[in-house]
Amino acid sequence: MVDDVGAALLIIGNEILSGRTQDANLRYIALGLNEVGIRLQEVRVVADEEGAIIAAVNALRSTYAYVFTTGGIGPTHDDITAQSVAKAFGVALRRDPRAVERLLRQIRPENLNEARLRMANIPEGADLIDNPVSHAPGFRLGNVFVMAGIPRIMQVMFEGVRPSLIGGARLLSKSVTIFIGEGTIAAALAEIQQRRPDVEIGSYPFNRDGIFGTVIVVRGTDAPAIEEAVAEVAGMAEGHGAKIEIEVALPR
């Protein structure tokens, strides 16, 4: 349907699974990847458990071109992402002098205790990901990018690696808002999708102050194909006597 360069996101942290902390990184990463023609195709959330992290990393890195992880690279006992990724790849975890040097940009030598030095433990063979905010680095090993969970730090890490990512065509989208229930148009919509395998057609119902309707989103990498599919969807809705609103232009 769409020729994708695929990616996965692995969110690591008991605080996410407990509901105590709400993830704020998914949307930023998904939008940023789309800008370079990479599509986020899977998201997993796992606890701070070594076995769960290893299993998820190995499953995802063998399936997708890129894997991004967030969380678990701080100084405390439950920050076990680095050691887990090292075991997933079957390499040693070592105190990296490059990472120590970065920590010393932020922390006085007399304050660089063993807990803080844990943030300089990096899998052997990994490249560091710079962190201009607090200087504790992330790292890249193979196709896995390991980043902080704190949104502000994750964002600067992601922006640092984004120029190195190689993607395909950017995914475009356009929406049609139809003021009619999706059950009324479901069969006709399925027929349009079947005729147009070069785009994806998603249906999202809504209720706005008692007014029912459906937002149809057409996605793809070919702008003319999207416009043609949108025209078909609009024509189908008008055939049902529905009021419609069409997004003015494709996002660029």
C-alpha positions as CSV (number, residue, x, y, z in Angstrom):
1,M,0.0,0.0,0.0
2,V,2.7,2.4,1.0
3,D,6.4,1.8,0.4
4,D,7.8,2.4,3.9
5,V,11.0,2.6,5.7
6,G,9.9,1.3,9.0
7,A,10.8,2.1,12.6
8,A,9.7,1.0,16.1
9,L,9.7,2.8,19.4
10,L,10.4,1.0,22.7
11,I,9.2,3.0,25.7
12,I,10.9,1.7,28.9
13,G,9.7,2.4,32.4
14,N,7.6,1.1,35.2
15,E,6.3,4.7,35.7
16,I,4.7,4.6,32.3
17,L,3.0,1.3,32.8
18,S,1.7,2.3,36.2
19,G,0.1,5.4,34.8
20,R,2.1,7.7,37.1
21,T,3.9,9.3,34.2
22,Q,2.3,10.0,30.8
23,D,4.6,9.4,27.8
24,A,5.3,12.6,25.9
25,N,7.8,11.3,23.4
26,L,5.8,9.2,21.0
27,R,4.2,12.0,19.0
28,Y,7.5,14.0,18.7
29,I,9.4,10.9,17.4
30,A,6.6,9.9,15.0
31,L,6.3,13.4,13.4
32,G,10.1,13.8,13.3
33,L,10.5,10.4,11.5
34,N,7.9,11.2,9.0
35,E,9.8,14.4,8.1
36,V,12.6,12.2,6.8
37,G,10.5,9.5,5.2
38,I,10.5,7.0,8.0
39,R,7.3,5.6,9.3
40,L,6.8,4.6,12.9
41,Q,5.0,1.3,12.6
42,E,5.1,-0.2,16.1
43,V,5.3,1.0,19.7
44,R,5.9,-1.2,22.7
45,V,6.0,-0.3,26.4
46,V,8.0,-2.6,28.7
47,A,8.9,-2.5,32.4
48,D,12.3,-1.9,33.9
49,E,13.0,-5.6,33.6
50,E,16.1,-6.9,31.8
51,G,14.5,-9.9,30.2
52,A,11.6,-7.9,28.8
53,I,13.9,-5.2,27.4
54,I,16.2,-7.8,25.8
55,A,13.3,-9.6,24.2
56,A,11.7,-6.5,22.9
57,V,15.0,-5.0,21.5
58,N,15.9,-8.2,19.7
59,A,12.4,-8.6,18.2
60,L,12.2,-5.1,17.0
61,R,15.7,-4.7,15.6
62,S,15.2,-7.8,13.5
63,T,12.0,-6.4,12.1
64,Y,12.5,-2.7,11.5
65,A,15.1,-0.5,9.9
66,Y,15.3,1.6,13.0
67,V,14.5,1.1,16.6
68,F,14.4,4.0,19.1
69,T,14.2,3.5,22.9
70,T,13.4,6.0,25.6
71,G,14.0,5.8,29.3
72,G,16.2,3.9,31.7
73,I,19.6,5.5,31.1
74,G,19.8,7.5,34.4
75,P,22.0,7.0,37.5
76,T,19.6,4.9,39.7
77,H,19.4,1.1,40.2
78,D,16.4,0.7,38.0
79,D,18.0,2.4,35.0
80,I,19.0,-0.8,33.2
81,T,18.5,0.0,29.6
82,A,22.2,0.2,28.7
83,Q,23.1,-3.2,30.2
84,S,20.0,-4.8,28.7
85,V,20.8,-3.5,25.2
86,A,24.4,-4.8,25.6
87,K,23.1,-8.2,26.5
88,A,20.7,-8.1,23.5
89,F,23.6,-7.6,21.2
90,G,25.9,-10.0,23.1
91,V,28.6,-7.3,23.8
92,A,30.2,-6.1,27.0
93,L,29.1,-3.0,28.9
94,R,32.1,-0.8,29.6
95,R,32.9,2.5,31.3
96,D,33.3,4.7,28.2
97,P,36.0,7.5,28.5
98,R,34.1,9.6,25.9
99,A,31.0,9.5,28.1
100,V,32.9,10.3,31.2
101,E,34.4,13.3,29.5
102,R,30.9,14.5,28.6
103,L,29.7,14.1,32.2
104,L,32.6,16.2,33.4
105,R,31.2,19.1,31.4
106,Q,28.3,19.2,33.7
107,I,29.5,17.6,37.0
108,R,32.5,18.6,39.1
109,P,35.0,15.8,39.4
110,E,34.5,15.5,43.1
111,N,30.8,15.1,42.6
112,L,31.1,12.4,39.9
113,N,30.2,9.5,42.2
114,E,29.7,5.9,41.1
115,A,25.9,6.4,40.6
116,R,26.5,9.2,38.2
117,L,29.3,7.2,36.5
118,R,26.7,4.5,35.7
119,M,25.5,6.9,32.9
120,A,28.9,6.4,31.3
121,N,28.5,2.7,31.0
122,I,28.0,2.1,27.3
123,P,27.9,-1.1,25.2
124,E,31.1,-1.9,23.5
125,G,31.1,-0.7,19.9
126,A,28.3,1.8,20.3
127,D,28.5,5.4,19.0
128,L,27.4,8.1,21.5
129,I,24.4,10.3,21.1
130,D,25.1,13.8,22.3
131,N,23.0,15.4,25.0
132,P,23.5,19.2,25.1
133,V,21.1,19.6,28.0
134,S,22.7,17.5,30.8
135,H,25.6,15.9,28.8
136,A,24.8,12.3,29.9
137,P,24.9,10.7,26.5
138,G,22.6,8.2,24.8
139,F,24.1,5.8,22.3
140,R,23.5,4.0,19.0
141,L,24.3,0.3,18.6
142,G,23.5,-1.2,15.2
143,N,20.1,0.1,14.2
144,V,19.0,0.8,17.8
145,F,19.1,4.3,19.2
146,V,19.0,4.6,23.0
147,M,17.7,7.9,24.3
148,A,16.6,9.5,27.5
149,G,13.0,9.4,28.7
150,I,12.9,13.1,29.8
151,P,11.2,14.8,26.9
152,R,13.5,17.9,26.6
153,I,16.6,15.7,26.6
154,M,15.1,13.1,24.3
155,Q,14.2,15.8,21.8
156,V,17.8,17.2,21.6
157,M,19.1,13.7,21.2
158,F,16.7,12.9,18.5
159,E,17.4,16.1,16.6
160,G,21.1,15.2,16.8
161,V,20.6,11.9,15.1
162,R,17.9,12.8,12.7
163,P,20.3,14.0,9.9
164,S,21.9,10.6,9.8
165,L,18.6,8.7,9.2
166,I,17.9,7.5,5.7
167,G,14.3,7.3,4.8
168,G,12.0,7.1,1.8
169,A,9.2,9.3,0.6
170,R,7.5,11.4,3.2
171,L,4.0,10.2,4.2
172,L,1.3,12.8,3.3
173,S,-2.3,13.0,4.3
174,K,-5.5,14.9,3.7
175,S,-8.8,14.7,5.5
176,V,-12.5,14.8,4.6
177,T,-15.0,15.5,7.4
178,I,-18.3,14.0,6.7
179,F,-21.3,14.8,8.8
180,I,-22.9,11.4,8.8
181,G,-22.3,8.2,10.9
182,E,-19.5,6.0,9.7
183,G,-21.8,3.0,9.7
184,T,-23.7,4.6,6.8
185,I,-20.6,4.9,4.6
186,A,-18.5,1.9,5.7
187,A,-19.3,-0.3,2.8
188,A,-18.7,2.4,0.2
189,L,-15.5,3.4,1.9
190,A,-14.3,-0.2,1.8
191,E,-14.9,-0.3,-1.9
192,I,-12.9,2.9,-2.5
193,Q,-10.0,1.4,-0.4
194,Q,-10.1,-1.8,-2.5
195,R,-9.9,0.2,-5.7
196,R,-7.0,2.4,-4.4
197,P,-4.3,0.2,-2.8
198,D,-1.8,3.0,-3.4
199,V,-3.3,5.0,-0.4
200,E,-4.4,4.2,3.1
201,I,-7.9,5.3,4.1
202,G,-8.7,5.7,7.8
203,S,-12.1,6.3,9.4
204,Y,-12.5,8.2,12.7
205,P,-16.0,8.8,14.1
206,F,-16.9,11.8,16.3
207,N,-19.7,13.4,18.2
208,R,-19.6,17.2,18.5
209,D,-22.3,18.5,20.7
210,G,-24.7,15.7,19.6
211,I,-23.8,16.0,15.9
212,F,-22.4,12.7,14.6
213,G,-19.8,12.5,11.9
214,T,-16.7,10.8,10.5
215,V,-13.3,12.1,9.6
216,I,-11.8,10.2,6.7
217,V,-8.0,10.5,6.5
218,V,-6.3,9.5,3.3
219,R,-2.6,8.8,3.6
220,G,0.1,8.0,1.1
221,T,3.4,9.2,-0.5
222,D,1.9,10.3,-3.9
223,A,0.1,13.6,-3.7
224,P,-2.0,13.2,-6.9
225,A,-3.2,9.7,-5.7
226,I,-4.3,11.2,-2.4
227,E,-6.2,14.0,-4.2
228,E,-8.0,11.5,-6.4
229,A,-9.0,9.3,-3.4
230,V,-10.2,12.4,-1.5
231,A,-12.3,13.4,-4.5
232,E,-13.8,9.9,-4.5
233,V,-14.6,10.0,-0.8
234,A,-16.2,13.4,-1.1
235,G,-18.3,12.3,-4.1
236,M,-19.4,9.2,-2.2
237,A,-20.4,11.3,0.9
238,E,-22.3,13.8,-1.3
239,G,-24.2,10.8,-2.8
240,H,-25.4,10.1,0.7
241,G,-26.6,13.7,1.0
242,A,-24.0,14.4,3.7
243,K,-22.4,17.8,4.4
244,I,-18.6,17.6,3.9
245,E,-15.5,19.7,4.8
246,I,-12.3,19.0,2.9
247,E,-8.9,19.9,4.2
248,V,-7.6,22.7,2.1
249,A,-4.1,21.4,1.3
250,L,-1.8,18.5,1.9
251,P,0.6,19.1,4.8
252,R,4.1,19.8,3.6
